[in-house]
């Protein structure tokens, strides 16, 4: 069974990227989200990215809190856009 998945893709301009994270419900609240998110930020830095952007479903408050903790700026609209300047 897949417990969680993290992905980071570079945009057309090599200075930015989009990040994504999925954690199966039964594996949430076990530290996987923070560990994988921190790793995505580090990989982005290592690859010379200046910014990572992610979209979060508005009702996903735990992910919004995690992004704030990692230094992302949140911009609310229909979905919440999280932007981290590296």
N, C-alpha and C positions, 0 to 999 in steps of 0.2 A: 504494500500500500504506500502510495505517495503521501508523505506527511506535509511537506511544504515545498514551495518552488519560488525562486527569485530570479529576476531577469533584469538586465541593463542593456539598453541598445543605444548606440550613438546616433545622433541626428545627422542630417546632411552636413552640417557644419561640425567639425570635430570637437568643438568646445562645449557642446551640450549633449544631453542624453535623457532618455526616459527610463524610469525604473518601475518595476512591478513586483508585487509580493502576494503570494497566496499561501494560506495555511489552513489545512483541513480543520474543521470545528473541534474535533476530539483532541487535536494537538495544540490548540490555542492555550494561552496562558502558561506556557512552559518555557518561555524565553527564546523561542525560535524566531519570532518576528523581530525583536531587537537585534539578535545576533545576525540574521540575514540582512536586515536593513543597514546595520553598521558596516557590514562587509560590502554591500553595494556602494555605499558612500566611499569606502576606501578604494575599491576597484576604479570608481570614477576618477578619484584623485590620481591614482597610479597611471591612468590612461590619459591624463591631461585635460579632463573635462573641467569646465568652469561652472557648470550648472547641471543639476538633475531635476527633472520635473516629473511629478506623478499626479494622477487623478484619483481621488478617494470618494467613494459613495458617501453622501452627506450624513447618513445615519451611522457610519462606521467611526464612532467617537474614539474607540481605543486606538485605531490607526492614526487618527488626527493627533491624539496625545503623543503617540510615539514619534510622529514626524516633528512635532514641536520640540520634543526632548532632543531630537537629533539636529535641531537647528534649522529645520525647514520653515519657510514663511508660508502661511496658509491664506489662500484667497478664495472666498466663498462665492459661488454662483449656483447653478443647478447642481453641479458637483463641486467638490472642494479641490482646488489645485494646490499642490504642495511644491514649493520651489526651494532648492538648497543651492546656495552659492558656495562653490568649493574654493 
